[in-house]
Amino acid sequence: MSNLTTALRIGTTGLNIAQTSLATVSHNVVNANTPGFTRQIVQAGAKSINGFGYGAELAGIQRISDKFINLRATAAQSDLSYAETRKTYLDTLEGVITGSSAQGGLEAVASDVFKSVSELSNDPSNSALKRNVVQQVDLLTSTVRDIHRDLVITATDADNQVTAEIDNTNQLLKDIHALNVEVAGLNLQLANGSNANDLRDARESKIKELAKLFKLQVSENGENGAVRITLENGRRMVDEAGYVQLKRSPGTPYQKLVVQSVQVDGTLSNTELPIEPTSLTTGKFKALFDTRDILVPNMQAQLEVFTDTFRTEFNSIASQGSSVPPVRTLTSGNTLTGVPATTTDLYSLPEFASLAGSTLHLSVTNSLGQPVVSTTTTTAITLPAAGPFSLNNLATLINSNATVGNGALGGTNGVTATALVDPSGRPYLQIQAANPNQHVVLANAGTGTNNPLGVLGMNNILTGTTASDFAIDDKFITNPELLPTARMRSNDGGLSNLDNRNMLALAGLADIKLGYGAAGGLGPQTTTVSGYASQMVSNLSVVINDAKDRVTFTTNVSTQLEQLRSEVSGVNVNEELAQMLVYQNSFQASARIISVTDQLLEELVNIVR
């Protein structure tokens, strides 16, 4: 009878194994299209007691996965997210530069400025052409300001996106830790067929989402199945003992990204550990940091070099001319912005060293440009060859000039020069005709590259010190007739409304190769204004093309790895249905064993009776 009882128990173990196998196959089939699901199989083994066969026993329900492929697929998520995010922001930056105006971007707008100046040089007294020059210069300056504004907006948006991703990141860390606790607690309770496979799948999906944000190092505890996750620099993020939460912390110019450990009672530790952008190599956060700290600043640096060079060279030429009729008052321009009001020696500053020993002419004319008095018929005003020399000294030098100085002429004629300070504390020189019906004209008296008027910024057209405040002087917007189209005649110090020399010089700037310093990834350049604007676009295009290639490459890698993962871990419904038939037959066979054994036991009992 004991052998029949053993047979009954053996049949029961087979029935249980078949039931568990059928349940597992069913679980696989219904989750065939569930994202992140890993195929499972039942592992059974022979059971024996005292060396005799005692049926089958459940050894476990195994997830069919390749650890190496899974780790590579997780890492690929970081690279793909980095590439896609970076490409998105680069597309935005391309639009900032090339679509910065209806005219087609910075290069086109700069070219239009020189085109309008060239047209005016052919007819220097044409009021409509003067207004067109003013409009084109105003468009250029507003384009530069718009680009600067949009760059700031792009960097701010990237920084705001860092903040926006914190809640999602924190929730992922919290969820992964909770799943860690469940996996470790369940610990494969095989006695009743329970397992943590679905929890592992859920955790793996969360880890992949986290990997889109950071490059991760993931390791698993072989005893309880809990995982430990750190950043690539070793910063702990989550393990079976706890996890961290991210937040922003005060910093300059942007808030820092820091982590705080979650304590046992759920509160956050007071210790804030920073996540330094430079310690990251990939992931969405790295792309956001790169946009904010590298891509945008590089373009800003290039824009500043373009703006500073253009403003300096354009003003340097414009300052040598005069409007027709000339104005009563001339002032030095924004070239003196960085000069402290207390400066007693301009020569000590590198940008003003060329003033030493330079010469200039000054004329007082009537409203028709005819000279009243002029140093061209006497002796040029000569600055001393050595300092100290200040704006006050220059004013005194002009006022004491025997030909044009108001002080030297008895206080009724000529000009009065005054060193003043504007409301912002910036020093400037003002030269004004003493007679309100007369006008002031200046000209460089030296030869070659000596340009004291350009250095002082007399009669500047362009104002501002950075791309953010780059502008055309409001007086030209109000009255385009103030454009300095002509230059002083060398023979008598007068002006002609047909003189186009200053406009010709400004138009010629379009073809002059200027020196541009290294900035934002661009090396030192010797090129034209339009050439440098083109270089900015070309340099960005190279970066964008590289970003496109990276997106393509990382997408292909990620797709291939997911295909490999699917081949190993994915569910093939046809194969599962075939297995279902096997387990169905096994179930029926085990049931048959139990049925036959039951009949034999019943007959045996009847015989005993």
C-alpha positions as CSV (number, residue, x, y, z in Angstrom):
1,M,0.0,0.0,0.0
2,S,2.9,2.3,0.8
3,N,4.1,2.1,-2.8
4,L,0.7,3.1,-4.1
5,T,0.7,6.0,-1.7
6,T,4.1,7.0,-3.0
7,A,2.8,6.8,-6.6
8,L,-0.1,9.1,-5.6
9,R,2.3,11.6,-4.1
10,I,4.5,11.5,-7.2
11,G,1.5,12.1,-9.5
12,T,0.6,15.1,-7.3
13,T,4.1,16.6,-7.6
14,G,3.8,16.2,-11.4
15,L,0.4,17.8,-11.3
16,N,1.7,20.8,-9.3
17,I,4.7,21.3,-11.6
18,A,2.4,21.1,-14.7
19,Q,0.1,23.6,-13.1
20,T,2.9,26.0,-12.3
21,S,4.3,25.6,-15.8
22,L,0.9,26.3,-17.5
23,A,0.5,29.3,-15.3
24,T,4.0,30.6,-16.2
25,V,3.3,30.1,-20.0
26,S,0.0,31.9,-19.7
27,H,1.7,34.7,-17.9
28,N,4.3,34.9,-20.7
29,V,1.6,34.9,-23.4
30,V,-0.6,37.6,-22.0
31,N,2.5,39.9,-21.4
32,A,4.0,39.3,-24.8
33,N,3.4,43.0,-25.7
34,T,4.1,44.4,-22.2
35,P,7.1,46.8,-22.4
36,G,10.0,45.6,-20.3
37,F,8.5,42.2,-19.6
38,T,11.1,39.3,-19.4
39,R,10.1,35.8,-20.4
40,Q,10.0,33.3,-17.6
41,I,10.5,29.5,-17.5
42,V,9.9,26.9,-14.8
43,Q,12.9,25.0,-13.5
44,A,12.0,21.6,-12.2
45,G,14.2,18.9,-10.7
46,A,13.8,15.2,-9.7
47,K,12.9,14.7,-6.0
48,S,14.1,11.7,-4.1
49,I,13.9,10.4,-0.5
50,N,16.4,7.9,0.9
51,G,17.7,7.4,-2.6
52,F,14.3,6.5,-4.1
53,G,12.5,8.6,-6.7
54,Y,9.7,10.7,-5.2
55,G,8.5,12.7,-8.2
56,A,9.5,16.3,-9.2
57,E,10.0,19.5,-7.3
58,L,10.0,23.2,-8.3
59,A,13.5,24.6,-8.4
60,G,12.5,28.1,-9.4
61,I,10.9,30.3,-12.0
62,Q,13.8,31.9,-14.0
63,R,13.8,35.2,-15.9
64,I,15.5,34.6,-19.2
65,S,17.8,37.6,-19.6
66,D,21.4,38.4,-20.5
67,K,23.0,40.6,-17.8
68,F,25.6,41.9,-20.2
69,I,23.1,42.9,-22.9
70,N,20.9,44.5,-20.2
71,L,23.7,46.6,-18.9
72,R,24.7,47.7,-22.4
73,A,21.1,48.6,-23.2
74,T,20.8,50.7,-20.1
75,A,24.0,52.5,-20.9
76,A,22.8,53.1,-24.4
77,Q,19.8,55.0,-23.0
78,S,22.1,57.5,-21.4
79,D,24.0,58.1,-24.7
80,L,20.8,58.3,-26.8
81,S,19.2,60.8,-24.4
82,Y,22.3,62.9,-24.3
83,A,22.5,63.0,-28.1
84,E,18.8,63.7,-28.6
85,T,18.7,66.5,-26.0
86,R,21.8,68.1,-27.3
87,K,20.6,68.0,-30.8
88,T,17.3,69.6,-29.8
89,Y,19.0,72.6,-28.3
90,L,21.5,72.9,-31.1
91,D,18.6,73.1,-33.5
92,T,17.3,76.0,-31.4
93,L,20.6,77.7,-31.5
94,E,20.8,77.3,-35.2
95,G,17.5,79.1,-35.5
96,V,18.8,81.9,-33.2
97,I,21.7,82.6,-35.5
98,T,20.4,81.9,-39.0
99,G,16.8,83.0,-38.4
100,S,17.6,86.0,-36.2
101,S,15.9,88.4,-38.7
102,A,13.6,88.4,-41.7
103,Q,16.6,89.2,-43.8
104,G,18.3,85.8,-43.2
105,G,20.5,86.1,-40.2
106,L,23.5,88.1,-39.0
107,E,25.7,87.7,-42.1
108,A,23.0,88.9,-44.4
109,V,22.1,91.9,-42.2
110,A,25.7,93.0,-41.9
111,S,26.1,92.8,-45.7
112,D,23.0,95.0,-46.1
113,V,24.5,97.6,-43.9
114,F,27.5,98.0,-46.2
115,K,25.3,97.9,-49.3
116,S,23.2,100.8,-47.9
117,V,26.4,102.7,-47.0
118,S,27.8,102.1,-50.5
119,E,24.5,103.4,-52.1
120,L,24.7,106.6,-49.9
121,S,28.4,107.1,-51.0
122,N,27.1,107.5,-54.6
123,D,24.7,110.3,-53.5
124,P,25.8,111.6,-50.1
125,S,23.2,114.4,-49.8
126,N,20.2,112.0,-50.5
127,S,18.0,112.1,-47.4
128,A,16.2,108.8,-48.3
129,L,19.5,107.0,-48.6
130,K,20.6,108.4,-45.3
131,R,17.5,107.1,-43.6
132,N,18.0,103.7,-45.3
133,V,21.6,103.5,-43.8
134,V,20.2,104.4,-40.3
135,Q,17.5,101.7,-40.7
136,Q,20.0,99.0,-41.8
137,V,22.4,99.8,-39.0
138,D,19.5,99.8,-36.5
139,L,18.4,96.4,-37.9
140,L,21.9,95.1,-37.4
141,T,22.2,96.3,-33.8
142,S,18.7,94.9,-33.0
143,T,19.6,91.6,-34.6
144,V,22.7,91.3,-32.4
145,R,20.6,92.2,-29.3
146,D,17.9,89.6,-30.4
147,I,20.6,86.9,-30.8
148,H,22.0,87.8,-27.4
149,R,18.6,87.7,-25.8
150,D,17.7,84.4,-27.4
151,L,21.0,82.9,-26.3
152,V,20.2,83.9,-22.7
153,I,16.7,82.5,-23.1
154,T,18.1,79.2,-24.4
155,A,20.6,78.9,-21.5
156,T,17.9,79.8,-19.0
157,D,15.5,77.2,-20.6
158,A,18.1,74.5,-20.3
159,D,18.7,75.4,-16.6
160,N,14.9,75.4,-16.0
161,Q,14.8,72.0,-17.6
162,V,17.3,70.8,-15.0
163,T,14.9,71.9,-12.3
164,A,11.9,70.4,-14.1
165,E,13.6,66.9,-14.3
166,I,14.2,66.8,-10.5
167,D,10.7,65.6,-9.5
168,N,10.8,62.9,-12.1
169,T,14.3,61.8,-11.0
170,N,13.4,61.8,-7.4
171,Q,10.3,59.7,-8.0
172,L,12.3,57.1,-10.0
173,L,14.9,56.9,-7.1
174,K,12.1,56.4,-4.6
175,D,10.4,53.8,-6.7
176,I,13.6,51.8,-7.4
177,H,14.3,51.8,-3.6
178,A,10.8,50.5,-2.9
179,L,11.2,47.8,-5.4
180,N,14.6,46.9,-4.0
181,V,12.9,46.4,-0.6
182,E,10.2,44.2,-2.1
183,V,12.6,42.1,-4.1
184,A,14.9,41.6,-1.1
185,G,12.0,40.9,1.2
186,L,10.3,38.4,-1.0
187,N,13.6,36.6,-1.6
188,L,12.3,34.1,-4.0
189,Q,9.7,32.3,-1.8
190,L,9.7,29.2,-3.9
191,A,7.8,27.0,-1.5
192,N,4.5,28.3,-2.8
193,G,5.7,29.2,-6.3
194,S,6.1,32.9,-5.5
195,N,8.9,34.9,-7.1
196,A,10.1,38.4,-7.6
197,N,10.5,38.3,-11.4
198,D,7.8,40.9,-12.2
199,L,9.2,43.2,-9.5
200,R,12.6,42.8,-11.1
201,D,11.1,43.7,-14.5
202,A,9.5,46.8,-13.0
203,R,12.7,47.8,-11.4
204,E,14.7,47.3,-14.6
205,S,12.2,49.6,-16.4
206,K,12.7,52.3,-13.8
207,I,16.5,52.0,-14.0
208,K,16.3,52.5,-17.8
209,E,14.3,55.6,-17.3
210,L,16.8,56.9,-14.7
211,A,19.6,56.0,-17.2
212,K,18.2,58.5,-19.6
213,L,19.0,61.2,-17.1
214,F,22.4,60.0,-15.9
215,K,25.1,57.5,-16.8
216,L,24.7,54.8,-14.1
217,Q,26.8,52.1,-12.6
218,V,24.5,49.2,-11.5
219,S,25.4,46.2,-9.4
220,E,23.3,43.5,-7.9
221,N,23.5,41.8,-4.5
222,G,23.7,38.1,-5.3
223,E,22.1,37.1,-2.0
224,N,18.9,39.0,-2.0
225,G,18.7,40.5,-5.5
226,A,18.8,44.2,-4.4
227,V,20.7,46.6,-6.7
228,R,23.1,49.4,-5.9
229,I,23.1,52.3,-8.3
230,T,25.8,55.0,-8.4
231,L,26.6,57.8,-10.9
232,E,29.7,57.3,-13.1
233,N,31.7,59.4,-10.6
234,G,30.7,57.0,-7.8
235,R,28.0,59.2,-6.2
236,R,25.5,56.8,-4.5
237,M,22.0,57.2,-5.7
238,V,20.1,54.1,-4.4
239,D,20.7,50.8,-2.7
240,E,18.9,48.4,-0.4
241,A,19.7,50.6,2.6
242,G,18.4,53.8,1.2
243,Y,18.3,56.4,-1.6
244,V,18.9,60.1,-2.2
245,Q,16.8,63.0,-3.5
246,L,17.9,65.8,-5.8
247,K,17.4,69.5,-5.3
248,R,18.8,72.9,-6.4
249,S,21.0,74.8,-4.0
250,P,22.2,78.4,-4.2
251,G,25.1,79.0,-6.6
252,T,26.5,81.4,-9.2
253,P,25.6,82.0,-12.0
254,Y,23.2,79.1,-11.8
255,Q,21.9,77.1,-8.8
256,K,23.8,73.9,-8.1
257,L,22.4,70.4,-8.4
258,V,22.9,68.5,-5.1
259,V,21.7,65.3,-3.5
260,Q,20.6,64.6,0.1
261,S,20.3,61.1,1.6
262,V,16.8,60.1,2.8
263,Q,17.0,59.0,6.4
264,V,15.2,56.2,8.1
265,D,12.4,58.5,9.3
266,G,11.9,59.8,5.8
267,T,13.5,63.2,6.4
268,L,16.4,64.5,4.3
269,S,20.0,64.7,5.6
270,N,21.4,68.1,6.1
271,T,24.5,67.2,4.1
272,E,24.3,68.4,0.5
273,L,26.6,66.7,-1.9
274,P,27.0,68.4,-5.3
275,I,26.7,66.8,-8.7
276,E,29.3,68.6,-10.7
277,P,28.5,69.0,-14.4
278,T,32.1,68.3,-15.2
279,S,31.9,64.9,-13.5
280,L,29.2,63.7,-16.0
281,T,29.9,62.5,-19.5
282,T,26.4,61.6,-20.8
283,G,22.7,61.5,-20.1
284,K,20.0,64.2,-20.3
285,F,21.3,66.2,-17.4
286,K,24.8,66.4,-19.0
287,A,23.2,67.6,-22.3
288,L,21.4,70.4,-20.4
289,F,24.5,71.4,-18.5
290,D,26.5,71.4,-21.8
291,T,23.9,73.6,-23.4
292,R,23.9,76.0,-20.5
293,D,27.6,76.1,-19.7
294,I,29.3,75.4,-23.0
295,L,27.2,75.7,-26.2
296,V,25.5,79.0,-25.3
297,P,28.6,80.7,-23.7
298,N,30.6,79.7,-26.8
299,M,28.2,81.4,-29.1
300,Q,27.9,84.4,-26.8
301,A,31.7,84.8,-26.8
302,Q,31.7,84.7,-30.6
303,L,28.9,87.2,-30.8
304,E,30.8,89.5,-28.4
305,V,33.9,89.4,-30.5
306,F,31.9,90.1,-33.6
307,T,30.0,93.0,-32.0
308,D,33.1,94.5,-30.3
309,T,35.2,94.4,-33.5
310,F,32.4,95.7,-35.7
311,R,31.5,98.6,-33.3
312,T,35.2,99.6,-32.9
313,E,36.1,99.6,-36.6
314,F,32.8,101.2,-37.7
315,N,33.0,103.9,-35.1
316,S,36.7,104.4,-35.8
317,I,35.9,105.4,-39.4
318,A,32.7,107.2,-38.6
319,S,34.4,109.4,-36.1
320,Q,36.7,110.9,-38.7
321,G,33.7,112.4,-40.6
322,S,31.1,115.0,-40.1
323,S,27.5,115.6,-41.1
324,V,26.6,118.3,-43.6
325,P,25.7,120.7,-42.1
326,P,27.9,120.0,-39.1
327,V,26.7,120.0,-35.5
328,R,27.4,122.6,-32.9
329,T,28.4,120.0,-30.2
330,L,30.6,116.9,-30.5
331,T,31.2,114.4,-27.7
332,S,33.5,111.5,-27.3
333,G,31.8,108.1,-27.4
334,N,31.6,104.8,-25.7
335,T,35.2,104.0,-26.2
336,L,35.8,105.7,-22.9
337,T,33.3,103.5,-21.1
338,G,35.9,101.5,-19.2
339,V,37.9,104.5,-18.2
340,P,37.5,105.6,-14.5
341,A,36.4,109.2,-14.1
342,T,39.4,109.7,-11.9
343,T,41.9,108.6,-14.6
344,T,44.8,111.1,-14.7
345,D,46.8,109.4,-17.4
346,L,45.0,108.0,-20.5
347,Y,48.4,107.0,-21.9
348,S,48.7,104.4,-19.2
349,L,45.8,102.5,-20.6
350,P,46.7,100.3,-23.6
351,E,43.7,101.3,-25.7
352,F,44.7,104.9,-25.5
353,A,48.5,104.7,-25.8
354,S,48.3,105.6,-29.5
355,L,47.0,109.1,-28.5
356,A,50.6,110.1,-27.4
357,G,52.0,112.6,-29.8
358,S,49.0,112.4,-32.2
359,T,47.6,115.5,-34.0
360,L,44.2,116.6,-35.0
361,H,42.5,119.6,-36.8
362,L,39.6,121.5,-35.5
363,S,37.4,123.9,-37.5
364,V,34.5,126.2,-36.7
365,T,32.2,126.6,-39.7
366,N,28.9,128.3,-40.6
367,S,25.8,126.3,-41.3
368,L,26.9,125.8,-44.9
369,G,30.2,124.2,-43.9
370,Q,32.2,127.3,-44.8
371,P,35.2,127.7,-42.4
372,V,35.2,130.6,-39.8
373,V,38.4,129.6,-38.1
374,S,40.5,126.4,-38.6
375,T,43.7,124.9,-37.5
376,T,44.3,123.7,-41.1
377,T,45.5,127.2,-41.9
378,T,47.7,127.4,-38.9
379,T,49.1,124.6,-36.7
380,A,47.4,121.3,-35.8
381,I,46.5,120.5,-32.2
382,T,49.2,118.2,-31.0
383,L,48.9,116.0,-27.9
384,P,52.0,115.6,-25.8
385,A,54.3,112.7,-26.5
386,A,54.4,111.6,-22.9
387,G,52.0,111.5,-20.0
388,P,50.4,112.0,-17.6
389,F,47.6,113.2,-19.9
390,S,43.9,113.2,-19.0
391,L,40.7,114.4,-20.6
392,N,41.0,117.6,-18.6
393,N,44.4,118.1,-20.1
394,L,43.0,117.6,-23.5
395,A,40.2,120.1,-22.8
396,T,42.8,122.7,-21.7
397,L,44.9,122.0,-24.7
398,I,41.9,122.8,-27.0
399,N,40.7,125.8,-25.0
400,S,44.2,127.3,-25.1
401,N,44.7,126.9,-28.8
402,A,45.3,130.3,-30.3
403,T,43.3,129.6,-33.5
404,V,40.1,127.8,-32.2
405,G,40.2,127.9,-28.4
406,N,37.5,130.0,-26.9
407,G,39.6,130.8,-23.9
408,A,42.5,132.0,-26.1
409,L,40.1,134.0,-28.3
410,G,38.7,136.0,-25.4
411,G,35.6,133.9,-24.6
412,T,33.4,134.9,-27.6
413,N,34.5,132.8,-30.5
414,G,36.0,129.4,-31.3
415,V,35.1,126.3,-29.2
416,T,34.9,125.3,-25.6
417,A,36.1,121.9,-24.6
418,T,35.0,120.3,-21.3
419,A,35.7,117.0,-19.5
420,L,32.4,115.8,-18.1
421,V,31.0,112.7,-16.3
422,D,27.6,111.2,-17.3
423,P,25.0,109.9,-14.8
424,S,26.6,106.5,-15.0
425,G,30.0,107.8,-13.9
426,R,31.5,107.6,-17.4
427,P,33.9,110.4,-18.4
428,Y,33.5,112.1,-21.8
429,L,34.8,115.1,-23.7
430,Q,32.5,117.7,-25.0
431,I,33.5,120.2,-27.7
432,Q,31.0,123.0,-28.4
433,A,31.1,126.1,-30.6
434,A,30.9,129.2,-28.5
435,N,28.6,130.8,-31.0
436,P,25.2,128.9,-31.2
437,N,25.0,129.6,-34.9
438,Q,28.4,128.0,-35.6
439,H,29.5,124.4,-35.9
440,V,32.4,122.1,-35.0
441,V,34.3,119.9,-37.4
442,L,37.2,117.6,-36.5
443,A,39.8,115.7,-38.6
444,N,42.8,113.6,-37.9
445,A,45.9,115.6,-38.9
446,G,48.4,112.7,-38.8
447,T,49.1,110.2,-41.5
448,G,49.1,106.4,-41.6
449,T,47.2,104.5,-38.9
450,N,47.2,107.3,-36.3
451,N,43.5,107.9,-35.5
452,P,43.0,110.0,-32.4
453,L,39.4,110.7,-33.3
454,G,38.6,107.0,-33.5
455,V,40.4,106.3,-30.3
456,L,38.4,109.0,-28.5
457,G,35.2,108.0,-30.2
458,M,34.2,111.4,-31.5
459,N,30.8,111.4,-33.2
460,N,30.3,107.7,-32.8
461,I,27.4,106.1,-34.6
462,L,27.3,102.9,-32.6
463,T,26.9,102.8,-28.8
464,G,26.9,100.1,-26.1
465,T,29.6,98.0,-24.5
466,T,28.3,94.5,-25.1
467,A,26.0,92.6,-27.5
468,S,23.1,93.2,-25.0
469,D,23.2,97.0,-25.4
470,F,24.6,97.3,-28.9
471,A,22.7,100.1,-30.6
472,I,22.7,103.0,-33.0
473,D,22.8,106.4,-31.3
474,D,19.3,107.7,-30.9
475,K,20.2,111.0,-32.4
476,F,20.6,109.3,-35.8
477,I,17.2,107.6,-35.5
478,T,15.7,111.0,-34.8
479,N,17.6,112.8,-37.5
480,P,19.4,110.8,-40.2
481,E,20.9,114.0,-41.6
482,L,23.4,113.8,-38.7
483,L,25.2,110.9,-40.4
484,P,28.9,111.8,-40.9
485,T,29.0,111.5,-44.7
486,A,31.9,114.1,-45.4
487,R,35.4,114.8,-44.2
488,M,37.1,118.1,-43.5
489,R,38.8,119.7,-46.4
490,S,42.5,119.8,-45.9
491,N,43.1,123.1,-47.6
492,D,40.7,125.3,-45.5
493,G,38.9,123.1,-42.9
494,G,35.5,123.4,-44.6
495,L,32.9,120.9,-45.7
496,S,31.0,120.1,-48.9
497,N,27.6,118.3,-49.0
498,L,28.9,116.5,-52.1
499,D,31.8,115.0,-50.2
500,N,31.4,111.2,-49.9
501,R,34.8,110.3,-48.5
502,N,33.6,109.1,-45.1
503,M,30.9,106.9,-46.6
504,L,33.4,105.5,-49.1
505,A,35.6,104.6,-46.2
506,L,32.7,103.0,-44.3
507,A,31.6,101.0,-47.4
508,G,35.2,99.9,-47.8
509,L,35.1,98.3,-44.4
510,A,33.1,95.5,-45.9
511,D,36.2,94.2,-47.8
512,I,38.8,94.9,-45.1
513,K,40.1,91.8,-43.3
514,L,39.9,92.5,-39.6
515,G,41.5,90.6,-36.7
516,Y,39.2,88.6,-34.5
517,G,40.4,87.1,-31.3
518,A,39.8,83.4,-30.4
519,A,36.3,82.9,-28.9
520,G,34.0,80.0,-28.2
521,G,35.8,77.3,-30.1
522,L,36.8,79.6,-33.0
523,G,40.5,80.3,-33.3
524,P,41.9,83.7,-34.1
525,Q,40.5,85.0,-37.4
526,T,41.6,87.5,-40.0
527,T,38.6,88.0,-42.1
528,T,35.9,90.4,-43.2
529,V,32.8,91.3,-41.1
530,S,30.6,89.0,-43.2
531,G,33.3,86.4,-43.2
532,Y,33.3,86.2,-39.4
533,A,29.5,86.0,-39.3
534,S,29.7,83.2,-41.8
535,Q,32.4,81.5,-39.7
536,M,30.0,81.6,-36.7
537,V,27.3,79.8,-38.7
538,S,29.8,77.4,-40.2
539,N,31.2,76.4,-36.9
540,L,27.7,75.9,-35.5
541,S,26.9,73.8,-38.6
542,V,29.8,71.5,-37.9
543,V,28.7,71.0,-34.3
544,I,25.1,70.3,-35.5
545,N,26.2,67.8,-38.1
546,D,28.2,66.0,-35.5
547,A,25.1,66.0,-33.2
548,K,23.0,64.5,-36.0
549,D,25.6,61.8,-36.5
550,R,25.6,61.1,-32.8
551,V,21.8,60.8,-32.7
552,T,21.9,58.4,-35.7
553,F,24.7,56.3,-34.2
554,T,23.2,56.1,-30.6
555,T,19.8,55.3,-32.0
556,N,21.1,52.4,-34.1
557,V,23.1,51.1,-31.1
558,S,20.1,51.3,-28.8
559,T,17.8,49.7,-31.4
560,Q,20.3,46.8,-31.9
561,L,20.6,46.2,-28.2
562,E,16.9,46.2,-27.7
563,Q,16.6,43.7,-30.5
564,L,19.2,41.5,-28.9
565,R,17.4,41.8,-25.6
566,S,14.1,40.9,-27.3
567,E,15.7,37.8,-28.9
568,V,16.8,36.6,-25.5
569,S,14.1,37.9,-23.2
570,G,11.1,38.5,-25.4
571,V,8.1,36.2,-25.7
572,N,7.5,34.2,-28.8
573,V,3.8,33.3,-28.7
574,N,4.1,30.3,-31.0
575,E,6.9,28.8,-28.9
576,E,4.8,29.4,-25.7
577,L,1.8,27.8,-27.2
578,A,3.9,24.8,-28.2
579,Q,5.2,24.6,-24.6
580,M,1.6,24.9,-23.4
581,L,0.7,21.6,-25.2
582,V,3.7,19.9,-23.6
583,Y,2.6,21.0,-20.1
584,Q,-1.0,20.1,-20.9
585,N,0.0,16.6,-21.8
586,S,2.2,16.5,-18.6
587,F,-0.8,17.6,-16.6
588,Q,-3.0,15.0,-18.1
589,A,-0.4,12.3,-17.6
590,S,0.0,13.2,-13.9
591,A,-3.7,13.3,-13.5
592,R,-3.9,9.8,-15.1
593,I,-1.3,8.6,-12.6
594,I,-3.4,9.9,-9.7
595,S,-6.6,8.4,-11.2
596,V,-5.1,4.9,-11.8
597,T,-3.5,4.9,-8.3
598,D,-6.8,5.9,-6.8
599,Q,-8.5,3.0,-8.5
600,L,-5.9,0.6,-7.3
601,L,-6.1,1.8,-3.8
602,E,-9.9,1.4,-3.9
603,E,-9.6,-2.2,-5.1
604,L,-7.0,-2.9,-2.4
605,V,-9.3,-1.6,0.3
606,N,-12.1,-3.7,-1.0
607,I,-10.0,-6.8,-1.0
608,V,-9.0,-6.2,2.6
609,R,-12.6,-5.9,3.6
